[in-house]
């Protein structure tokens, strides 16, 4: 029996060594000889958030409750830190380093698909404000690999800035070679388009009134050619029909090469195509039509254009909604130092790992419960084994 337990611990330590190796590049924020190894703090935190912990009290409680299981993977001779210690250390860790290590670890478990659609979008952590220290609520811009459901990175938007300045910083942090990057109208900027192309990727940017000359040109072009259903101009199209919950949706996606006379076209690096997405919705006998316009650096198929548009809106369901409803992100009052940013990174990492695990045919909420109840399932989520 003793020999079997020893072999089990040896195997567990070898598996968790991959995690520890990936996190050796995180700068130790404490001086002197810390009581608790940094890798222990990080490993316990990741495991706890996967298993349902939404604050530092819950992380410490998880550590104490699961001490026997954790001891198979870590040297716990110093014990489990208090919740204050977890908070203090996560508040000092540099978010960029922490996130890079987490992403490298996740991608070592699952390679990101080539030709990936990467959706970039912003989200505010509504209760992260702190009146006492005049700290406004944190707004983050995240990149989400839509097919693999992996959070590729995020940056905090400076309180005196906006997403326009944050997106280029995010693009510098993540690997997007060969990807099709989608961004809403806020990111429809010539500098951002150029940065995406320079990174050997393509863009699909929503165009609205913040680019008035371009937007007016798109509206005029599509209004003209929709009148005769593009009898005078080549077009690629894709349509979907969906009916559920008393609602019917007909979605039409049209994409064309850029016309020679499109206003403002010369300002956009590698601009090759323009697109329109038309959503006709009928509910309770009433019709609603929503129209969105896009510019692209590649003349893709109608299906691929539709996939890019739908995938971007999917970030609301696959990332933001899950973070709010399943991980209670909007209710979080964590705000000390970098702790709020780093806890947000933990949530996104946990969500990526839980989505990657495909054997349990249940939602994310129940996967978290499974991981908390079943050590074998937790190991499968963490290590894919």
C-alpha angles and dihedrals in degrees: 000000000000091000092050092051090049091053091048091052091046090054093046091050091050092051094048090046088078089060093046092048092053091052097049088095094063107107113243103240096195127085127229121006109335117217095219119048112241092230089058091053092050097043093049091046094052092047093047095051090049088053096051107278110146099174141025095265089059092046092055091045090051090051093053094043095047096038094122092052093044090051088065089062104031142037100252097175088123091052130227118318122239120253090255090056092050089049094048094049096044088049090060102043115103106248095213092056093043094050094045091054092047092050092048089051094048093047089050086061095044126017114227111246118254116248089026122177107234116197118202118197142148133242134182121222092220101199097041092095119111118201093189093062095030089243113157123216113283118252116197133193113210136189116216126191097219101201097045095035091228125148103228097189148309140212131202115243110234113246090238094045139051142223092285091071095035097054095064089051090052092049089056091055101050135063110239103157108150094005129128105231118206123196132170124242095284088066095047093113129134092231092053092047090051092048091053092050091046087056089058093252135113131239137221107188127183111232123211140149094304085078096042100173093047093042094050090050092052093048092049093048096049094041089055097048098038088064091071097024093252096303089149102042134047113251139176115215142185129184135191131188123201132177124185141131092015092304128112122199127191110185121191123190121191126181129181139174110264112274116239093242099048106137117241093008095128091064093064116081114236093351105175108157146021128210144190129204116201119190117191110191125186119191127161089353093303122117124214123185122200120187127191129181129212143187122210137190091215131049096230129176121278090251093052091048090051090049091053093050095045093043091055093054087046089069086077091059101032099042118008098038092046092048092052101039103030100029098030091228095157090055095050116119095187106131112140114128111307092340094103093050094044093047088052088053089051091053093050091047092050091048091051092050094046092049091048091056104084106171096085108071095207137097126274093263092057092042088059089051091048090052091049093050101037120050091193091056091047089055089050091053092047102041106014089242 
